[in-house]
Amino acid sequence: MQANPRLRRENKMEEDTSPVLEVRNLYVSRSKDLVIEDANFAIHRGDYVGIVGPNGGGKTTLLLALLKLLPREKGFIRFFGEDIDSFSHWERVAYVSQDVINFDTHFPLTVRELVALGRINPSNFGRRFSREDRSAVDRAVGFMDILNIADRRIGQLSGGQKQRVFVAKALVRNPKILIMDEPVTGVDASTQEKFYKRLSNLNTSKGITILIVSHDLAAVFCRMSKVMCVNRAVNVSDITEDLDPNKALRWAYGEHFHFVFHKHECQRMFNDE
């Protein structure tokens, strides 16, 4: 079996021992029901984390708590060593929600105009876009390979194109962490694979830490460096050559589940059964 490409990064960055995201003893409830219980994990610079688990297991709840969009019952969350309650550098953290591409098809903005909205923050609201802003938009549009549709209305795009546009909008602020909640739902397998490949490039070339909720288990174990299994409890494992994916997944899905991994472009890690 050939080595996993994410383990052979030509320009591997130096180890940074301080986490960019640290969670300790985190409890989160929704509608009075405990959804996340005693979560403990640390994510470091350059990690590419696949978040998996059964529907209703708490994946979205966990992300919303990390983003301070849901209150926590107890525990602490730290970004870049700073407690979330005092953390103010949210431009370092980009979020793409699971329903981001579901909007009125008559939405009037062009791709370039929508991406540019990512540059707006409370400190510059109301001012004209600067040369630096326009350059950032061009870089994000170019990186996500959507220059050819930059002047089209966003409502005219396919699902895969919309995904790339909203990732470009997230990237235009030059974040250090990109968090995505099922961004490829409802998109065909070929488009999904291209999307994951582009994220791998983003992770390796720019060193951006990525956390993504995904149901594509082959993509997770092939392209990513860690798997986070969420089902009320949270378990994070490094994806190494000796990791047994079935054992890691059954921790979240249950012993009765049987996992079949499809063939994957970057590496055939598992036998089809």
N, C-alpha and C positions, 0 to 999 in steps of 0.2 A: 504493500500500500504506500503510495507516494505521500510525501509530507504535506500537511495542510498549508496552503499558501499564506494564511494569516500568521503562521508561526515562522515564516521565512521572509521577514520584511527587510529589504535591502537597506533602507534608511531608518532602521530601528532606533527610536529615541531612547535617551538615557532613562533609567528607572527613576521615577519620582516617588519617594516613599510616602508622601503626604497625599491623602485621598482628595479628589475633586468633589466627591459626594460621599458623605458618611452618615449612616443611619444606625441608631442604637435604641433598642427596646421600644420600637414604634408600635403603637396601637391606634387603629383608625376604625371608626364606626360610621355607618350610614343608616338612617332611619332606625336608630337605636340598636341596630344589629352590628356585632363586632365582625369586621371584614378582614382587617389585617391585625395579626396577633404577634407581638414580640419579634418584630423584624429587626435583624442585625446584619449589615453588610457594608462594604466599602468599595467604591468604584474609583479607579485611578486614571490618570491622564492617558489617553490613547486606547482605553478599553472599548471594545465593541461588544455590547451586551444584548443577547436575545432574551426577551421576556416571554415565557410560555406558561401555560396552565389552562385548566378547564374554564369554560364560560361560567361567569359568576364567581370565579375564584378570587377576584380582588385585584386584577392587574391594573385596570383603569383607576380604581380607587387609590391604589398605591401611587400611581403617577400623579394624580391630582393632589394627593397629600404632599408629595415631594415638591410640587410647584406652588404650594401654599394656597391652592384653590379649594381644598377641603381641610377643615380643622382636624387636628390629631387629639386623641384623648390623653396620651402621654408618650414619653420618649423624646428624642431629639434628632434633628436633621441639620447637617452642616454642609454648606457649599463652600469650597475653597477654604476650609477651616473656620468659617464664620457661621454662627448660629442662624438658622433660617429667619428667626424673628427679628434679627437686626440686619440681615443680608439685604443689600440695596443694589447690587450690580447684576440686575436681572438681564441686562443686555448680553451677559455671558452665557445665558441659558435660553435655548430656543425650543419651542414646543410645536409639534404638528399633531392636531387631534385626529381622532378616527373619522370624524364627520366633516373634515375641512373641505372636501371637494363637493359636498352636497349643498348647493346654493341655487338661487334663481338663475336660469340660463340666460336671462336678459341682463345680468349684471354688466354694467356699462364699461368697466375698466379694461384696458389692454393688459397683456402680460407684463410689459415693462412697468406700467403704472402700478399694478398690483404689487410687484416685487419691490418697487420703490417705497411702498407703505411700510415695509419692514425697517426703514431708516428713521421713521418717526418715533420720537420718545418725548416724555414730558419736558425735557430741557430744550428741544428744538421745535416744538409744535407751533405751527403758524409761520415759520420762516421759509424762505425759498430753498430749494435743494441746491446744495453746493456742488462744485466740481468733484469733490471727494465722494459725495453721495452718488453722483452719476457714475463715477468710476467703480464704486462698490456694486452698483446695480449691474453694470456691464460684466464685471467679474463673475457675479453669481449666476447671471443668465448664461454666460459662456460656459461656466463649469458644469451646469446642469444640461447643457446642450439644447437650449431652447431659443437660441438666437434667431433661428428661422421662423419662429412663431411669436417673436417679441412684440409685434405690432398687431397681433390678432386679439379679438375680444376673448376674455377668459371663458365666457359662456359657450364659445364655439369649439372648445377643445375636448379631446377624448379624456377618459379617466386617467390614463397614464401620463398624459401631458399635464393635466391639472396637478397631479402629484408632484411632478418635477418643478412646476411653477411655485407651489407652496413651500417646497423644500428650499428653493432659491430665495423666497421671501424670508425664510427663517435664517438662511446663511448670510444674507446681505448685511447683518449686524456683526458679522465675524464672531459668532458665539464660540465658546469653548466646549459646551455640551449641547448635543442635539437629542431631544427626547421625542419619540414618535409612537403613536398609539394606532396600531393596525393600519398603516398608510396604504397598503396594497389590497385592501378588501374589495372584492368585486372586479379585479383586474386579471386578465388572462395570464397563464403561467409564463409565457415568453416575456411579457412586459414586466412581470414580477422579477424575473431573473436579471433583466437589464437594470432594474431599479436597485436590487441588492448589490449588483456589481458596481454601480456608481457610488453607492454608500461605502463599499469597501475601499474604493479609490479615495473618497473623501476622508475616510478614517486614516488611511496609510499616508496619503500625500500631505494632508493638512494637520494631522494629529488630533482631529476633533473626536472627543469622546461621544459615543453613540449608545443610546438605550432605545431599543425598538421592540414593541409588542408584535409578535409574529406567530402565525400558525404553520409556517413553512419550516418544519423541523429539519429538513435536509439543509436548507439555507443557513439555519442557525448553527448547526454543528459543522458545516463546511466553512463558512465565511467568518464566523464570530469568535471572539476570544473567551467569552464567558456566557454561561446560560443561567438565567434567573428563573427558577420554578416558583410559581405563586399559586397557592391554594390556601388562603387564610394565613398560613405560615409562609415564610420566604426562605428559599435555599439557593445560594449562589455557588456555582462550581466553575473552575477553570476548565476550558475545553482543551484537553491534551490528548495525545495519542492513546493513552491508556485509560481514558474515561469511558466507562460503559454508559452510552446514552440511554439505554433502556432502564438501567437502574436509576439514573438521575431523573428521568421523566416519570417513572412509576412513583417516585416520592411525592409528586404533585397530583398525578392522575389516578393513582391507585394500582394495586397489584394485578387487578383483573384486566388492565388495558394491555393490548398488544400493538406495538408500533411497527409500521412498515415505512421505510424511507425510500422515496423515489430516486431515480438516477438524477444526479446533479452535475451541472456543467463543470464546476471547478474541481470536483473530485468525487469519485464514487467511494464514499466512506463506508457504506453499508451494503450488504447483500440484499437483493430484493427477495421477499419471501412470499 
